[in-house]
């Protein structure tokens, strides 16, 4: 499965999470390098998901950005599946639809 396919599945899942505002961060000329692929605010909490395929590797810049987000009190992680995103949200205490 391609990274963009995994990203789309994660975004589709996040849109079912109550009180979630999320988007796909697009790189490019006006973007900031190293920002995780998906950014979300859920119940006032900041989440960032760096999406990788099973064989995908995190760059040094991505790793540094994840650490900066964590140091600022946000949740930032590398994920490879929707289930990993679901686990992160459940671990942070969010009640997910159909899983309460």
N, C-alpha and C positions, 0 to 999 in steps of 0.2 A: 504494500500500500504506500502511496506517495505521501509526503509530508502535507501537501495541500489537502488531500483527502482526510487525513487524520484531523487537521485543523478544522475543516468543515464539519466533521462529526462532533468535535468538541464544542464548536459554536452552536450547533443545533441543540446539543444537550444543555448548554448554559442558558439558552433562551427558554428552557422549561423551568429553570431555577427561579423561585420567587425573589423579587426585589433585586434582580441582577441586571446590570447594565454592562455590556461587554462589546468588544470590537476586535477585529483583526488589525494588528499594527502592520502597516505597509512600510517597507524600507524605501530607500530612494534618496533623491537629491535633497528633499526637505525633511526627511525623517532623521531620527537619532540612531546611530549604529549601536547594536547590542541590545536594544529593547526587545523583550520577549514577544513572541508571535501573537499572543492573545492577552489582552488586558481586560480586567473586570473589576467592577465595584459591586459587592454583594452585601446588602445590609450595612453599608457604610464601611466595609472592610476592603482593602486593596489586595487584589490577586493578579499575578502575572504568570503565564504559562509559556515556557519555551518548548515548542513542539518539535520532536525528533522522531524519525523512523527508528525501527529496531536497531539498525546499524549506524544511525546518525550520531555525530559527535558534537559536543558543545565547544564553541571556540573560547579562547581566553577572554575575549571581550564580553561574550555572553555570560560566562561564569562570573566575571567581575561585576557586571550589571546586576545579576541575580543576588550577589552578596550585598551590593549597595541597597537594593530594595529591601532585603531582609534586615539590614542594619537600621533602616528607616522605619521598621515595624510592619512592613508589608509581607505578604506571603508570595514567594517566587520560587518556582520549581521547574524542573525539566520533566515533561510527560511524554509518553509514547502511545497512550490509549485514553479513551473516554473513562474507562474504569479507574485509571490513575487519578484523573481529575476528580471524579466522584469521591475517591478515597481521601484526597486532600481536603475537600469541602466537608466531608463527614468528620474528619479528624479535627477540623477547626470548629466543630459544633453546629454546623448548619443542618437543619432538618430538610431533607430533599423530598420532593413529591414522590408519592408511592413507596416511600421507604421510612415513613415515620413510625 
